[in-house]
Amino acid sequence: MLAGLLHASHLMPLDMLPETAGEHARAAGFTDLLIYVTDLEHRELHLLTGPNGTPPDTPRDIRIEGTTPGRAYQYGWLTSSSPNEAAGVHWWLPIVDGAERIGVLRVHSVYDDARAREDADRLAALLALLIVAKRTSSDTLAKLIRTEPLNIGAEMAWNLMPPATYADGRIVISASLEPAYRISGDVYEYALDGPLVHLTIFDAMGHDNAAGLCGALALGACRQARRQGADLAAKGDAVEAALIEQYGHRRYATGILATLDTRTGVLSWVNRGHHPPIIIRDNRWSSHLKCPPAHPMGTDLGLPSTVCHEQLQPGDRIVLYTDGITEARGADDSEFGLERFTDFLIRRHADGLPVPETLRRLIKAVLDYQEGHLHDDATVLMCEWLGPTAEDTEPAAALIGLLGHDPPPMSSTTRDGSSL
């Protein structure tokens, strides 16, 4: 099944994936295969269709909240239902690339046993890899995951920023940004360089296309400087130089530039006129890290950049955010606030929710607080340090909702004797 699908995928457009996957899945006893992908706001699942269109009696859109497919997506579980019209079972499985939630897979299985579940897990994993490999060149997918048009700033930002979630045995990283379709200056980035994890968040001034351009320029300048060996202070200086060269002193961006050494748990950071990072420890209390801020990048005010350091404990969570989170105002004009923000993160973690699901619900809470209309970009980037060892991945798997079956053996065959 998998070998045939992988071979066929090399010269296959994304539009043909559902039908091609369905043909090869029959070797493992799976029929009625459907692929749904999540929209940018993680509110709905949208059906990926092929040249033959939508199958009869098949919903094109499914809400995540309160549905069986949605639970598979939210918690990383295999969920099932027994169809009335045929023997066997319908399974909904999360489609996950590494730690990034892509959508869900539905298959009808003649068999309801551990072997069949294992085959379905493998199929979902391969579909995730194929979707990610082809999405940068697929306008079909780009249009499918949108429920409304993107502004220019959002079009740039989503193509510049890394996936919203990453995990290995040392760290779990997750991010969220709203309004997803009207981004105007907020951007985030994380990057790994051996044992070092670079964390960055920028908030460019304004709420127009120029703010989006400014944020994109800041991210590009930071990325270029980092890959040329610049340290934290020098990266901030490189961003400032790029903004001044382009805009004079008419535009600026605030930000946090941080590096976590996963070998030691030492967090180093520079504050360029931004809200300080938050540390959440033992899921009971939070601390706002203090560091003398330098001036916002682009203002050229001459304040020195101070590199500050904090020793983390395994399990500590670093939270970077923009003011659209804490300064969101409710109907009574009161702010969402820092205390409500950190309390939400602590309580949802105590509920055992996967980290990406916690941030999805946080953004929903901020939107609900402002009656569905954000007046500023609201971005949060969270990184949990688990320890120095990359090989022990079980804690990370639990945090992102990947706990499930044990790893399959290196080779296997389908029920008809052919190789997977």
N, C-alpha and C positions, 0 to 999 in steps of 0.2 A: 504493500500500500504506500508506505512513505517513500520508498526508493523510486517508485514509478511517478509519484506526484512531484518529487524533487527534480527528477529528470525532465518532466514536462514543463516545469516552471521556468527553465532557463530562457525559453523563447515564447513566453506567455504573457500577454498584457493582464493587468490586474482584473479587468472586467471578466475574464474567462476563469478566474480562480474558483468561484462557487461551483460551476458545472464540472470543471476538471477535477476538483477535489471530490465532488460527489461520485464521479466515475471510479476513481481509485479507492474511495472509502468502501465501496461495495465488497472489496476483497476481505475486509474485516467484519462484514456483516452489518454495515451501517448504510442506511438509506435516508431520504428526506433531509439532506444536509442543508443547513442555512447558516450564513455568516452575517452577524450584526456587528457594527462598529459604533463606538460611542461618539457623541458630538463633542464639540470643544468645551462645553460647560458641564459635561458629564451628567446630563439630565435625562437623555434619551439614548436608545440604541436604534441604529438605522440599518436597514437591510441592504447588503451589498448584492446587487443583481447582475446577472450576465446578459448576453445577447437575447435570450429568450424571455427576459422580463421577470416580473414577480410571479411566483407559483400561485395557483388558485388558493383562496382562503388563507392567505399568508399576510400577516400585518407587516406593513413597511416600517412602522415606527413603534417602539415599545418604551414606555416609561421605566426608568430605573427604580424609582421609589415604589415599593409595594407590589412588585411582580416577581414571579419565579425566575425569569432571566435576569432581572435586576439583582436579585440576591446572589446569583452566581457571580455577577460582575462586582458587587460591593464587597463580598466576603472571600472571594476566591474559592468558592465551594462548587462541587458538582451538584446540581439540583436536578430532580427528576419528576416526571409525571407519567401516568399510564394512559395512553390514548385509548379511546373507546372503540375505535374502528379496526384495530389490528392488534395482534399479539406483539409482545415486546414492550419496550419502554422508550420514552423520549428523555434525552439528557440535554441539559444546558451546562456548558463548560466555559470557564473564563479563558479568553484568548489573551495571553500575557507574553510580552517580549522582554525577557529578563525580569525586571520589576514593573515595567510600564504596562498598564491595563489598556488593551486595544479594543476589546469588545467581548462577544460571547459566540460560541458555536453551539448549534443545535443539531443533534443527530437522532435518528430512530435506530435503536439497536435491537436485534433479534435476541441477543443474549444479555443477561443481567448478572454479570459476575465480575470478579476482580480482573480477569484477563481482558474482558471487553472494556472495562473502565480504563485500564492501562493503555490499551490501543487508542481510546478516545483522547486521553491526555496527550499522548504523543502526536496525534493528528492536530489537536489544538495548538500545540507548541510549534509544529512546523508551519501551520497557517500564520501564526504570529510572525515568524521569521520572514515568510514570503510577503506578507502585507507591508512590513517595515522596509524590506528591501526594495519594494516597488512604489512606495508612497511618494517619494520625492519627485517622481516623474508622472504621477497620476493625478490629473485634474478631476477624474471621476471620483476618487476618494476625497480630494480636497473639497469638492462641492457637497459630497454626501455628509461630511461631518459638520457642516455649517447649517444652522437653522435661520440665519440671516446674513447679509453681506458683511464682510470685514471692512473696517476702514484701512487706510494705507498703513497707519502705524501698526495695526494688528497683523496685517499681511507681512510686514517686515519682521516683527517681533517673533511670531510663531515659527518663522523660517530661520531665525538666528539662534533661538534658545534651545538648550538640550531637552530631551524628554523629561516629563514631569516627575519621574521616579527612577531612582537607581538604588541598587543594593548589592553588597557582597558581605563576606563574613565580618568585615571591620566597621561598616557604616551602612546606614539607611538614609537616603536623601529623598525628599519629596517637596514639591512646589506647587503653588496654585496662583493664578492671576485672573482677576476680573476687573472690568467687564471684558470678557473674552473677545468680543467683536468690536470694541471701541477702545483699544489701548492707546494711551497718549503719553508715553514717556517712561513707564516702568519696564524694566527688563531684569532677568536674573540669569545666572550661569553657575554651573559647577563643572569641575574638570578634575581628572585624576592624573597624577604624575608619579608613578611608583607608589611610595607610601604617603605622598602628600595629596590632600584634597583641597582644591581651591574653591572658595565660595564667594559669590559676588552678587550684590543687588544694587541697582541704580534707580534713581527717581529723577527724571529730567523735568525741568520747570515747564509749566504750561499744560494745556489740554487740547493741542491742535496737532496738525501734521508735523510742524516744526519740532514739537516735543518728541514725537516718534522718531524723527530723523536724529535728533540729539541723543536719545537713548541708544539708538542703533550705532551711532558713531562712537559713543562711550564704550559700548560693549566690544565693538571691533578694535578700538585702540587698546583696551585692556587686554584682550585676547592676544593681539599682536605682541604687546610688550611682554606678557607672561611667557609666550613661547620663544621669546628671544632672551629669556633668563632674568627679566627684571624682578626685583623684590617688591614687597607690598607697597612701600612708599613710592618707588619708581613707577609702579603701575598707575597709581593715582596721578602722578605728575604727567605721565604719558597721556592719560585721558584729558587732563587739563590743557595740555599743549594742543591736542587735536581739536578740542572745542574752541579754544581761542583762535587757532589758525582759521577755522571755518566761520566762526560767528563773531570774532572780536570778543567783546565782553557782554554781548547781548543775550547769551544763553549759558545756563549752567546746569549741573546735575549733582545731587547729593548721592552718597553711597557708602556701603561697607565693603571693604576688600579684606578677605580673611583666608588663612591657610591652616588646616588641621594636619598635624603630623600624627598619623595613625599608629606609629610605633610607640609614641610616648603619651599621646593624648594632649599635647600642648597645642592650644589654639592661639594663633597670632592674628592680629587684625589692625587695620587702620580705619579710622572714622573720618569721612570727608563730609562733615556737616549733616550727618544722618542720625536717625534714631539708633541708640546703642543696641547691640545684640542682647538677647535674653538667653539665659541658661535655665533649663528646667531639670531639676535633680530629684531622684527618688520618687518621681511622680507626686511630689507633695508640695514643693516650693519652687519659686523662681527667683532669679537674681538678674538684675540689669547690669551688664558689664560696663565699667567706667573706664574711659580713655579720653584724654584731651582731644577734642575734635579739631581737625584742620578745616580750612574754609571749603565751601562747595567748589567742585571742579569747574573751572571756567571763569571764576571771579578774580583769580590772581591777587588775592589779598595778602599773601606772604606769610600766612600762619604755618608753623612747622607741622609736618606729618609725624606723629608719634606712633611707633609700632608697640602695641600692648600685647601682653601674654596672659593666658589663663590656663591652669592645669585642670583638665577635665577628669572625671571619673567615668569608668565604663557605664553606659546607660544614660549619660548626660545628653540632653538635646539642645542644640544651638538653634535659635530661631532668629532669622532676619526678616524684617517686614518693612512695609512702607506705610505712610500716614493714612492711606485710604482705608486701612483696616481699623486702626484705633480711633480715627477722627470721623468715622461714619456716624451720621446723626439720625436719630429716630424722630418720630412725629412730634415729640415734646422738645426737640432741639438738643437733647442730651447725647453725648458721645458714646459710641460702643465701648471705648475705653480700654486701657491696657489691662486692667484687672479682669474684666470680662473676657478679654482675648486669651490671656494665659489660663484662666480658670476653665475655659472651654477646652483648650488643648489637654489639660490635666485630666478633666473628667472623661473626655472621650477616649483617652488612652486607657484610663481605668476600666472603661467598658469593654476593652479588648478589641476595639476596632482596628483594622489595618490602617497604617499611617496615611496612605492616599485617601482612604475613605474619611478619616478624621478631617483632613484638609478640605475635602469636597463638602463636608457638612459645615465646616467653619465658614466657607465662602457663602454657602446657602444661608447661614445664620446672619452674616453681615448684610447680605442682600435683603433678607426678610426684615432686618432692623431698619433698613432704609426704604422699606415698602417696594422692593424690587428695582430700585433705580440708584445706582452708585453715582456719586458726583465727583469721584476721583478714582484713579487706579488703585486697586487693593491687591497687594502681592505679599505672599509669605513663602519663605524658603527655610526648610527645617532639615537639620542633619543630626542624626543620633550616632554617637561613637559607641561601638560595641566592644572594641578591644583591638589588639594589634594583629590578630590572626585572621587571615582571609579564608582559611580552609573550613572553619566551623561555621557553616551557613545556616544552621537550624534557627538560631535566634532572629536572624534577618528575615528568614522565610516566614516566621510567625508574625513579624511586624508588618509585612506587606501583604499578608494573606496568601502565602504560597504553601502553607502546610497542607499536605495531602498524602499521596501515596509515596512509598519508598522508591528510590531511584530504580528504574527498570534495569534488567541485565543488558549487557553490551550488545547481544544479538537475539533476535527472536523471529518467529514466523507467524503468519496469519493462520486462521483455522483451515484454510484450503491448502496449506503447505508452502505457500509462496513467502518470500522474504519480505519483512516489513521495510 
